[in-house]
Amino acid sequence: MTYQASYGTYQPPRKKRGLKRIIFGSLGIIANGIGLIVMPLVAGFVVALIALLSATPVSLGGSTGTFDASLSSLHYVYVPTSDVGSASCTADGGSDVVWAPDDESMVPTTVDGTEYTPIGTVEVTSDQEVTMTCEGVSDVAVADIGLMGTLVGFGVGLVIPIVLGILALALLIWGIIARVRS
């Protein structure tokens, strides 16, 4: 005859489930919150840098010239590197033409065998023809940098953390449900 207690036999406690999912879901939400701030800036910067480095400036044929400016683009103005110190430029084309000289040294490029350095940017609020006039230089060149690639990079940098954040939230909820049920 074996002894059995009136309250039943010993059973080990049930294993609590879902703790790993809760931890990784929480960490994922925190990481994606940070990524939501950092990723769009990094992606936009990288795409803009690639666009700038791959830009091909076109000579305007002298110290004064015209080019077609587009609302969806940023236009970098280049002068021969030997003329950078004496360059004084203006952009004309209407009240919505913004000439922004840039004193920071940027990556020079080659146009027809001569090294050119960017000295500023031209932005417009409508498609139009812009006349660049630069004194103290032998030539002016303009490169059209499309802003759509930068906006796409910014959008991708925004979408990826949102999607991963939703997955982390689902993992967290799944872990909480598993924990409650066990």
C-alpha angles and dihedrals in degrees: 000000000000127000118242123179118236092237095059138257126312115273122186114240115271115261114252110234133198101043094118091049091050092050096046092042091052093047090047092053091050093047092047091048088058091042090053088064100036105036100062091050094047094044093047091048093048093048091046091049092050090048091050094047092048095046116120112211117214120211117241090210101251144357090305127043146139131239137176110256121203129207091226094055142067114220120213117204117215132190130183109284091237089059099047095100094055099038118124113173139182131186120215129185108107143315093294096060112106118197112195114185112210118212095182115101111248133186111290121223137195125254116184092338096311124107113242129189126204113244102177150329138261121212127183134189094214136027108272148133116274127197116212116202118186125179122204095028134099097215143005126213129189130205122198111220111191114223094203092081091052091049090049090050090049090049094049089048088054098044098050096059091044093053092045090046091054089050090049090049091051089050091050093050091046090051093049091050091049091048093050093047093051 
